[in-house]
Amino acid sequence: MAEHAAVLYSFTTLPLAAITAYIVHGLLRDTANQFHSQTAELGTEISMISLIIGEIRGFLVLFAGLLAGQFRPPRERKPV
């Protein structure tokens, strides 16, 4: 049972770590912008906004599953 929970939590911590890394590097402004010459193009903006929305939605789905698992009443076990 504990191993099952550890596997489920590992999938939630990975997006949290990625989002935290994005925030830290954004605040430090220590990254090279690969889209610097393309920022005026609409296609680049749309694809980046889609990527951001997709990552946030993926995290929210995993986080909602975590919360649902934490607050769901325990199942009754049938006697053997």
C-alpha positions, 0 to 999 in steps of 0.5 A, a space after each residue: 500500500 505504501 509503495 502504491 502511494 509513493 508512486 502516485 506522489 512521485 508523479 505529483 512532485 515532478 510537475 511541482 519541481 518543474 514549475 518551481 524551476 521555471 519560477 526561479 529561473 524566471 525571477 533570476 532572469 538567467 536563461 537564454 531566450 530561444 524565442 527572442 527573435 520570434 516574440 513578435 510572431 503570433 504562432 510562437 505566442 499561441 504555442 507558448 500560451 498553449 504549452 503553459 495552459 497544458 502544463 498547468 492543467 496537467 498539474 491541476 489534474 494530478 493535484 486534484 487526484 491527490 486531494 481526492 485521495 486524501 479526503 476520500 473516506 476509507 473503504 470498508 473491508 469485507 471480512 474474509 
